[in-house]
Amino acid sequence: MAMKKGYKDLLAEANSRIQAITPQEALSLHGDPDVVFVDIRDPRELTRDGMIPGAFPATRGMLEFWVDPDSPYHKPVFASGKRFVFYCASGWRSALATDTVQSMGLENVCHLEGGFKGWKEAGLPVATVERKEG
């Protein structure tokens, strides 16, 4: 099956519309009470690999529903007016997610270039995540 638009095209389009920050730039924002790091990876990835300390876990599959204030699944953190730094494992999912929430009207958003992998490779802090039962 020939794709009309492949993932590389989607990523290139998203990256042309969003802001990406380096792990070092992200570190300078880490701990700022007006900044929320949003980890969109699957819970199994969080348990296996850890996460950026203090990040808000929001799986990619629920993100649009959690961001939209009209959704029954809305999470108030997304209406806080804070700056959001989205990240995933390598920066692909977070680029697409950042583009999507930006198009929904969420302002002051960016994503972590290189994702959690880039964060870890830079030797930056990692928090362990306990496996949730049930």
Stockholm file with secondary structure:
# STOCKHOLM 1.0

chainA/1-134         MAMKKGYKDLLAEANSRIQAITPQEALSLHGDPDVVFVDIRDPRELTRDGMIPGAFPATRGMLEFWVDPDSPYHKPVFASGKRFVFYCASGWRSALATDTVQSMGLENVCHLEGGFKGWKEAGLPVATVERKEG
#=GR chainA/1-134 SS CCCSSCHHHHHHHHHHHSCEECHHHHHHHTTCTTEEEEECSCHHHHHHHCBCTTCEECCGGGHHHHHCTTSTTCCGGGGSCCEEEEECSSSHHHHHHHHHHHHHTCCSEEEETTHHHHHHHTTCCCBCCCCCCC
#=GC SS_cons         CCCSSCHHHHHHHHHHHSCEECHHHHHHHTTCTTEEEEECSCHHHHHHHCBCTTCEECCGGGHHHHHCTTSTTCCGGGGSCCEEEEECSSSHHHHHHHHHHHHHTCCSEEEETTHHHHHHHTTCCCBCCCCCCC
//
